[in-house]
Amino acid sequence: GENVGLHLPTLSVQEGDNSIINCAYSNSASDYFIWYKQESGKGPQFIIDIRSNMDKRQGQRVTVLLNKTVKHLSLQIAATQPGDSAVYFCAEKIQGGSEKLVFGKGTKLTVNP
Amino acid sequence: EAGVAQSPRYKIIEKRQSVAFWCNPISGHATLYWYQQILGQGPKLLIQFQNNGVVDDSQLPKDRFSAERLKGVDSTLKIQPAKLEDSAVYLCASGGVGETQYFGPGTRLLVL
């Protein structure tokens, strides 16, 4: 079934530390994964994506790791800043489907100054 | 590049009333999505359009929800009649075929 987003519901880090947000998925047919950031009162904002033929992808201060063996996805944020405080969602797209994204429940990241 | 536009940003109605939301996607995006996001949860897809055709509406409560995208650009989502449990944020997103979805700011609906 669809089970995206096993996670700690909240994560608190100190400014400057690295953050790791985890997500588990259950559908082995998923071939595309996205991390979104949602600040209070705003819509989800695209952060980074990864396709199932990759294990790792890096962006600016963010890295996404995909472990297909254990169906696990993680988002690493380097040198976390107060502006990174938000709820982070992972989402998966099932291969051959209608481009439908299935979202997890999200992890609330709080960055302490 | 302009993002996805939605209006209104906030709406308060009483149960059994009707409400409509509007979305203008990013120019050139063929695919448009409506999501419902209940407080504390991730967005849930209600309906997906490609151009002006419906691709997926399997999770749309069709007895009360309807959506259209007549000219393949703007879209409206309607709820008639509203129930208390419809209180949520309604998000519109758009994307090219096979591409990332970009979200609008959402419409926050409160049903009293």
Interface residues (C-beta under 8 A of the other chain):
Chain A: V4 G5 I34 Y36 G41 K42 G43 P44 Q45 F46 D49 F89 A91 S98 E99 K100 L101 V102 F103 G104 K105 G106
Chain B: V4 T31 G40 Q41 G42 P43 K44 L45 Q48 V55 D56 L91 A93 G95 V97 G98 T100 Q101 Y102 F103 G104 P105 G106
